[in-house]
Amino acid sequence: MKEKRSLQELEAEVAELTRLLVQSERAQSLGALSGGVAHHFNNLLSVILGYSSFVLNRESLSKEAADALRKIAEAAQRGRRLTEEILAFLGGESEEVKPCSVHDTLRHVLSLLESQTGSAIRVRTHFDARRDTVLSVPSAIHQIVFNLLTHAIDGMPGGGWLEVSTANERVGGEAGEREYLQLDVVDLSEKGKEPRRAAPETGARKSLKLSSAYGIVGRLEGSMVITEQGDRGSRVRVLLPVGSAGEQAPAEARSRRRLTPRVIWVVDDDPIFREMCRQVLSDSGHAVEELDSGSAFKERWRKNGARPDLIIMDFSMPEYNGLQLCEWLKGEGGAVPVILVSGFAATQPDIAKALRLKRTFFLQKPFSFREMTDVVTVALGETLIGE
């Protein structure tokens, strides 16, 4: 009987591992799909923002028309921030370590989870930490926050209270005292309602969400403690080291420059095309610099001096094509938006690969002057309403 019981236990464990593997593969597929949808939706919102800012630049607008356009732009801006949060949560191999505001991440993730909390789960927040900046890749902070909050929500099937609080704590160690951000996530099921749902794991094994968060916290030189509070709730406390005194979090609001005038480089081996671009862009108030090859573009980029606000580049040129130049520009640390121009469709393999790079746009030949100015407006992507 003992061997039979052990075999049954082994079969159950294999079945559970298989289920988790399938769940993980589905989550990975959903993540890839979500990233694609977010990118496409962000492009649509960029069109709305681009057109709104283009029209708001006109001085002949009535007050009523300007107010209506600002409301449209503000709604689109909120939508763009939502997609940016999704993309930040998904992360990417190009992410860099930078100061991240945990308070901002908490607010954004709580907003995303409103459909899960509903009216049954009431949320209380107490963001008392004076310093909430943690040095990390943004997706790691999103993952920690998302996992802690969804773990708490999953534990209250009948509703209850979700309390999220922060504070600063100084902790001594071998290297001396260090300041930490203390994040507490408490879930408490209401009396008379369905009690807290126990995690399927037993013993020292935590739920997958908390295990994942625990690993990320450890990599950030932090710590995590889980305290069960009977069958009605639990508390998860995370300590993360805050940035040093000399580091500043990214500015919460940056003033936007207007769409005109801007400096635009046009890279094409066809002088007629370059002249056409100069006429169209100059009429819109932009300053245009012409470069006749990929080699000339590389040489110009490496020179000291002002960089462009936008690059318009023919995809098919001798020596280098658009994909090679975009990848080279990324390797040089360039974050300038690029419009690729080609007679091929965007589905051409190399063009499609180039368009998967950040801040890369496409314009197919032949095109009208209006189509060109529209894509330029979208690529510059500035608004008149601030952050």
C-alpha positions in Angstrom: 0.0 0.0 0.0 2.8 2.4 0.8 4.4 2.0 -2.7 1.0 2.4 -4.3 0.4 5.6 -2.3 3.8 6.9 -3.3 3.1 6.2 -6.9 -0.2 8.1 -6.6 1.6 11.0 -5.0 4.1 11.0 -7.8 1.4 10.9 -10.5 -0.4 13.8 -8.8 2.9 15.8 -8.6 3.5 15.1 -12.3 0.0 16.1 -13.2 0.4 19.3 -11.2 3.7 20.1 -12.8 2.2 19.5 -16.2 -0.7 21.8 -15.4 1.7 24.5 -14.3 3.8 24.1 -17.4 0.7 24.5 -19.6 -0.3 27.5 -17.6 3.1 29.0 -18.0 3.1 28.5 -21.7 -0.4 30.1 -22.0 0.8 33.0 -19.9 3.8 33.5 -22.1 1.7 33.4 -25.3 -0.8 35.8 -23.7 2.1 38.1 -22.8 3.4 38.1 -26.4 -0.1 38.8 -27.7 -0.7 41.5 -25.1 2.5 43.2 -26.1 1.5 43.1 -29.8 -1.9 44.5 -29.1 -0.5 47.2 -26.8 2.0 48.3 -29.5 -0.7 48.5 -32.2 -3.1 50.3 -29.9 -0.4 52.7 -28.9 0.2 53.5 -32.6 -3.5 54.3 -32.9 -3.4 56.6 -29.9 -0.3 58.2 -31.3 -2.3 59.2 -34.4 -4.9 60.8 -32.2 -2.3 62.6 -30.1 -0.4 63.6 -33.2 -3.4 65.1 -35.0 -4.7 66.8 -31.8 -1.3 68.5 -31.2 -1.0 69.4 -34.9 -4.4 71.2 -34.9 -3.8 72.7 -31.4 -0.7 74.4 -32.9 -3.1 76.6 -35.0 -3.8 80.0 -33.6 -7.1 80.3 -35.4 -9.0 77.8 -33.2 -11.9 79.0 -31.2 -11.9 78.5 -27.4 -14.6 75.8 -27.6 -12.7 73.9 -30.4 -9.4 74.1 -28.5 -11.0 72.9 -25.3 -12.6 69.9 -27.1 -9.3 69.0 -28.7 -7.5 69.1 -25.4 -10.1 66.7 -23.9 -9.6 64.3 -26.8 -5.8 64.5 -26.4 -6.1 64.0 -22.6 -8.2 60.9 -23.0 -5.8 59.5 -25.6 -2.9 60.4 -23.3 -4.4 58.4 -20.5 -4.9 55.5 -22.9 -1.3 55.7 -24.0 -0.1 55.6 -20.4 -2.2 52.5 -19.9 -0.5 50.7 -22.9 2.9 52.0 -21.7 2.2 50.3 -18.3 1.3 47.1 -20.0 4.5 47.2 -22.1 6.6 48.2 -19.0 5.1 45.2 -17.2 6.0 42.9 -20.0 9.5 44.3 -20.1 12.1 43.7 -22.8 15.7 42.7 -23.3 16.5 46.4 -24.0 15.5 47.5 -20.5 18.1 49.3 -18.4 18.4 49.8 -14.7 17.1 53.2 -13.7 15.4 54.9 -10.7 11.8 53.5 -10.5 9.0 55.1 -8.4 7.3 52.3 -6.4 4.4 54.6 -5.6 3.7 55.3 -9.2 3.9 51.6 -10.0 1.4 50.8 -7.2 -1.0 53.4 -8.5 -0.8 52.2 -12.0 -1.2 48.5 -11.2 -4.1 49.1 -8.8 -5.8 51.0 -11.6 -5.2 48.0 -13.9 -6.7 45.6 -11.3 -9.8 47.6 -10.7 -11.9 45.0 -12.7 -10.6 42.3 -10.4 -11.2 44.1 -7.1 -14.7 45.4 -8.0 -17.0 46.4 -5.2 -16.4 43.3 -3.1 -12.8 44.2 -2.3 -12.2 47.6 -0.8 -8.7 49.1 -1.2 -7.0 51.3 1.3 -3.6 52.9 0.5 -1.2 54.7 2.9 1.9 55.8 0.9 3.9 57.4 3.8 7.4 56.7 2.4 9.2 60.0 1.7 11.6 58.1 -0.6 10.1 55.5 -2.9 12.8 55.3 -5.6 14.4 51.9 -6.2 17.1 51.2 -8.8 15.8 48.4 -11.0 14.6 47.6 -14.5 11.0 48.8 -14.5 9.5 45.4 -15.3 11.0 43.9 -12.1 9.2 46.5 -9.9 5.9 45.9 -11.9 6.3 42.2 -11.5 6.8 42.4 -7.7 3.8 44.8 -7.3 1.5 42.8 -9.6 2.3 39.5 -8.0 1.8 40.8 -4.4 -1.5 42.5 -5.2 -3.0 39.6 -7.3 -1.9 37.1 -4.7 -3.8 39.1 -2.1 -6.9 39.5 -4.3 -6.9 35.7 -5.1 -7.0 35.1 -1.4 -10.3 36.9 -0.9 -12.9 35.1 -3.0 -15.7 36.4 -0.9 -14.4 40.0 -0.7 -12.7 42.0 2.0 -10.1 44.7 2.6 -6.8 45.1 0.6 -4.5 47.5 2.4 -1.3 48.7 0.7 1.1 50.9 2.7 4.7 52.1 2.4 7.2 53.6 4.8 11.0 54.2 5.0 13.0 52.0 7.3 16.7 52.1 8.2 18.3 48.7 8.7 21.8 48.0 10.0 24.1 45.4 8.3 27.7 44.5 7.8 28.2 47.5 5.5 26.5 49.8 7.9 23.0 51.3 8.1 21.0 51.5 4.9 17.7 53.0 4.1 14.9 50.8 2.7 11.4 51.2 1.3 9.0 49.1 3.3 6.0 47.9 1.3 3.2 46.1 3.2 0.3 44.3 1.4 -2.4 43.1 3.7 -5.5 41.1 2.7 -8.3 40.5 5.2 -11.4 38.6 4.3 -14.6 39.9 5.8 -16.3 38.0 8.7 -19.2 35.9 7.6 -17.8 35.7 4.0 -15.9 32.9 2.4 -12.6 32.5 4.3 -9.3 33.0 2.8 -8.4 30.5 0.1 -5.4 28.4 1.1 -2.6 28.1 -1.3 -2.3 24.6 -3.0 1.3 24.3 -1.9 2.1 22.9 1.4 4.9 23.3 4.0 7.6 25.8 3.1 6.5 26.0 -0.5 4.9 29.3 -1.2 2.5 30.2 -4.0 4.0 30.6 -7.4 3.3 34.4 -7.4 5.0 34.9 -4.1 7.9 32.7 -5.1 8.5 34.7 -8.2 8.3 38.0 -6.3 10.6 36.5 -3.6 13.3 35.8 -6.3 13.1 39.3 -7.8 13.3 40.9 -4.4 16.4 38.9 -3.6 18.1 40.0 -6.8 17.4 43.6 -5.8 19.2 43.0 -2.5 15.9 43.2 -0.6 13.9 40.8 1.7 10.4 39.5 1.9 8.5 38.1 4.9 5.0 36.5 4.8 2.9 36.4 7.9 -0.4 34.5 8.0 -3.1 36.0 10.2 -5.3 33.0 10.8 -7.8 31.9 8.1 -8.8 35.5 7.5 -5.8 37.1 5.9 -2.1 37.5 5.5 0.6 40.2 5.4 3.5 40.4 3.0 6.2 42.8 3.9 8.9 43.7 1.3 12.0 45.7 2.0 13.8 47.2 -1.0 16.9 49.4 -0.8 16.2 53.0 -2.0 18.4 54.9 -4.3 21.4 56.8 -2.9 21.1 60.5 -1.9 22.6 61.7 -5.2 20.2 59.9 -7.4 16.9 61.5 -8.5 13.8 59.8 -9.7 12.7 60.7 -13.3 10.9 64.0 -13.5 7.2 63.5 -13.0 6.4 66.1 -15.6 8.5 67.4 -18.5 7.6 70.3 -20.7 7.0 69.2 -24.3 8.4 71.0 -27.2 6.1 72.0 -30.0 6.0 70.1 -33.2 7.7 72.9 -35.1 10.4 73.7 -35.7 12.4 70.5 -35.5 15.6 69.2 -37.0 15.1 66.3 -39.4 17.7 64.3 -41.3 16.7 62.9 -44.7 18.9 59.9 -45.7 18.3 58.8 -49.3 20.5 58.2 -52.4 17.9 59.8 -54.6 18.4 63.6 -54.8 14.8 64.1 -56.2 13.3 62.4 -53.2 15.5 64.4 -50.8 14.4 67.6 -52.5 10.7 66.6 -52.2 11.2 65.9 -48.5 12.9 69.3 -48.0 10.0 71.1 -49.7 7.3 69.4 -47.7 9.1 69.6 -44.3 10.3 73.2 -44.8 6.7 74.2 -45.5 5.9 72.9 -42.1 8.7 74.8 -40.5 11.2 72.0 -40.0 14.9 72.4 -40.6 16.1 69.7 -43.0 19.6 68.2 -43.5 20.2 65.9 -46.4 22.5 62.8 -46.4 23.0 60.7 -49.6 24.0 57.3 -48.1 24.2 55.1 -45.1 27.9 55.8 -44.8 27.3 59.5 -44.8 24.6 59.1 -42.1 27.0 57.1 -39.9 29.8 59.6 -40.3 27.5 62.5 -39.6 26.1 60.8 -36.5 29.5 60.2 -35.0 30.4 63.9 -35.3 29.9 66.2 -32.4 27.0 68.5 -32.6 23.3 68.7 -32.3 21.4 65.4 -33.1 18.2 65.3 -35.1 14.7 65.1 -33.6 13.7 62.7 -36.4 15.3 60.6 -39.2 13.6 59.8 -42.5 15.5 57.0 -44.2 15.1 55.1 -47.5 15.0 51.4 -46.7 16.8 50.3 -49.8 20.2 52.0 -50.3 23.6 50.8 -51.5 25.9 49.5 -48.7 23.3 49.4 -45.9 19.6 48.9 -45.8 17.2 50.4 -43.3 17.3 47.5 -40.9 21.1 47.5 -40.7 21.1 51.2 -40.0 18.4 51.1 -37.4 20.2 48.3 -35.6 23.4 50.3 -35.8 21.7 53.4 -34.4 20.3 51.4 -31.5 23.8 50.0 -30.8 25.1 53.6 -30.7 22.5 54.5 -28.1 20.4 56.5 -30.4 16.8 57.0 -29.3 15.7 59.2 -32.2 12.5 58.1 -34.0 13.1 56.8 -37.5 10.6 56.8 -40.5 11.5 54.1 -43.0 10.4 54.8 -46.6 10.1 52.0 -49.1 8.2 50.8 -52.2 7.9 47.4 -50.5 5.1 46.7 -48.1 5.6 46.7 -44.4 5.2 42.9 -44.4 8.5 42.5 -46.2 10.6 40.4 -43.7 13.5 42.9 -43.1 11.1 45.9 -42.9 8.8 44.0 -40.5 11.9 43.2 -38.3 12.9 46.8 -38.4 9.5 48.0 -37.4 9.6 45.8 -34.2 12.4 48.1 -32.9 11.2 50.9 -30.7 10.3 54.3 -32.2 10.4 53.0 -35.8 7.7 54.1 -38.3 6.9 53.3 -41.9 5.8 55.2 -45.0 5.2 53.3 -48.3 5.9 54.8 -51.7 4.2 56.4 -53.5 2.6 58.8 -51.0 1.0 62.2 -50.9 2.4 65.2 -49.2 -0.4 65.0 -46.6 0.5 61.3 -45.9 4.1 62.3 -45.3 3.3 65.2 -42.9 0.9 62.9 -41.1 3.5 60.2 -40.4 6.0 62.9 -39.4 3.5 64.3 -36.9 2.9 60.8 -35.4 6.6 60.0 -35.3 7.5 63.1 -33.4 4.6 62.3 -31.1 4.6 65.5 -29.1 1.5 67.0 -27.5 0.6 70.4 -26.2 -0.9 69.1 -22.9 2.2 68.1 -21.0 2.8 64.7 -19.4 
